[in-house]
Amino acid sequence: MKKRIALVAIAAAAIGMLTSCSAIKKFLNTELQDEDYIVGQLYADEYVKETPLKIERRKPDAGGGSQGSSRTGLELTDKDNKALYAAIDKWYGTPYKYGGCSTSGVDCSCFVGNIYKTVYGVTLKRSANDIQQDMSKMVGRKELKEGDVVFFTNSNGKVSHVGIYLKNDLFVHSSTSNGVIISSLDNSYWKQHFYKGGRHKAVKTKY
């Protein structure tokens, strides 16, 4: 019992998430090993409440100019990777589920992994933090290109969330509050918690 109480105290100090009685009760009742639970909370996606972007759809011109992706509404040009947007369309609107990896519920890393496998034929590691190891180089926000993985830290300072950069400071990801949506890097939360972009050697872009 003393050992159990000590573990609770250490966990609370380490991740700052077990300050309420309900949280402590949840910790004590977890079926996971103590260390697995602590590590999982350190790298878990934070709940981020945000209003989905309203993307205005434009009618294609008579000459067959740009037209929006069927689900996202973003205007596409000849420079955009149509296969990327087609893959996103299949997941767009899927609800968020921590540990989920299907169209009935998906977390951020599984979503990014599935898109990369479908579009680029690349298998990424499963966790947001570990995906960094698969990148050929890390880049800053101003250097981002279509297809780059964008990494975000949580309040614990750990890389815990990922998405895929599109264009115009927009990225697609599995949001904890809205599922698979497009968000802006100018959103106050994402702007503050943006860490770096990651570029894989297999990803080619015309931008």
N, C-alpha and C positions, 0 to 999 in steps of 0.2 A: 504493500500500500504506500509506504513512504517513497519507494522508487517511482511509483506511478505519479504521486503528487509532485515529485521533483521534476519529472518529465513535463508535466503540465506547466510548471513555473518556467522551465527553460523555453518551452515552446512559446509561451506568452511573451517572454522577453525578446525572443528571436524574431517573431513575425508580427507582434503587436496586434493580433487579431482575436485574442481570447480574453477580452476584458469583461465580457458579460457572463452571467451565470448560464444563460442558454448556450453560449458558445463553448463554455467549459464542459457543459453536459454533452454537447454534440461531440466534442473531442474525446471524452471518456467513453462514449458509446460507439465510436467508430470501429469498424471491423478491420481497418487497415492497421499495419504495423505502425507504431508511433512515429518512427523516422520517415516512413513513406508519407504519412499524413502531413507532417511538418514540411517536408520538401515539396509536396504537392501544393500546399497553400502558398509557399513562397513563389512558386512559378505559375499559379493559377491566374486566369484572366480575371481582372476586376470588373465589377458591374459598372458599366458606363452608360448613363442615360443620355441619349441624344435624339434629336429630331431628324428623321431621314431627310436627305437633301431632296428638294423638288427640282427635278431636271426637266426643263422645258423641251418638249419634242417639236422639231421643226419639220414641216412638210418638205419632201424632196422636191427639188426644182425640176422644171420640164426637161432639162438636159441630163437627168439622172444623177444629180450631185449627191452630196453627203446625205446619209439617212441614219436614224437612230438605231441602236441595238434593240432588238425586240423586247427585252426585259428592262434594261437599265435606262433606256432613253437617251443615252449619250450619242452625240453625232459621231459618225465614223467617217474616216477619210481613207484614201489609198495607202496612207502611211500606217494606219492602225492594223494590228494583227487580228484579222477576222476570226481566226480559230480560237484566239484567247477569249474574245467576247462571246463566241458561241458556247464555249465551255462554261463561262460565267453565267450565261443565261440559264443553263440547266440547274444551277445551284441558287440562283437569285431568289431571295425570299425564304430560303430554308431557315427554320428556327435554330437558334443557338442551343447547343447541348454540350456541357463540359464532358470531354471524353468521347463524344459522339463522332461518328464517321460515316453518316449516310444522309440521304436527302430527307430523312425524317427528323434529323437533328445533327448538327455538326459544330465542332469547335474550330478555333481559328487555324491551328496548325494542320488539321486534317483537310480543311478546305483548301489551304494553300498547296498542300501536298498533292491533292487530287488534281488541281488545276495544272500544276507543274508536270505531273505524270501524263495527263491527257494532251496537253499542248506541246510540251517540250521533250517528253519521253524521259524525264528525270525523276528519280526516286529520292525524296528528301527525308531527313530524319523526322521523327514523330513529334517532338516537342518544339515549341517556339524558340526556346533558348538554344537547343541543339542544331536547329536549322542553320544557324550562323556558320557552323563547321562545313556546310555544303557549299557555301558561297566562295566564288573565286576572289572577290574583293569587296570591301565595304566602302560605301560612298556617303557623302553628305546630302542634305535635302536638295540643294541647288543642282546636284549632279544626277538626280534620279531620272531614270528612263523607263519606258513601258516594260513591264515584266519584272522589274526589280522587286525584291521582297523588302517590305518596310517593317522595321522592328521597333517595338515600343516597350518601355519599362513600366512596372506598376509602382505603387506607393512604397514598396520595399526596395526599389531600385534595381529589381531583377528584370531581365528581358522576359516578358510573359505573354506578349501578343504580337501577331504578325498579320500582314495583309499583302496585297500585290498592288504596286503602283501602276496607274493607268496613264493619266496625263492631266495637265492643268491643276496640279496639286490635289488630284483626286486619287483615292485608292479603294479597292474592294476588299472586304474582310467579313468574317463572321462576328458581328457585334453581339455583345452579351445581352443587350436590350432589344435589338431588332433583328437578329439573325444576319444572313448574308445581305449586306447593303453596300452602297458606295458612300464614303465619307470624305470630308475635306481635311487636309493637313492643317488648315487654318482653324479648325474646331479647337476651342480652348484646351480641351483635355488632350487631344492628339498632338497639338502643337507643343504642349508642355512635356509630354511623355515620349515624344519621338526620340529614338536613339540613333539609328543609322539605317541606310539602305544596303541591301546585299545584292550583288550581281553574280549570276551563274554564267559560266562560259558557254553554256548551251543556248542561252537566250540571246536572240538576235533581234534588233529593232531598226526601223527606218528613221526613227527620230534621232 
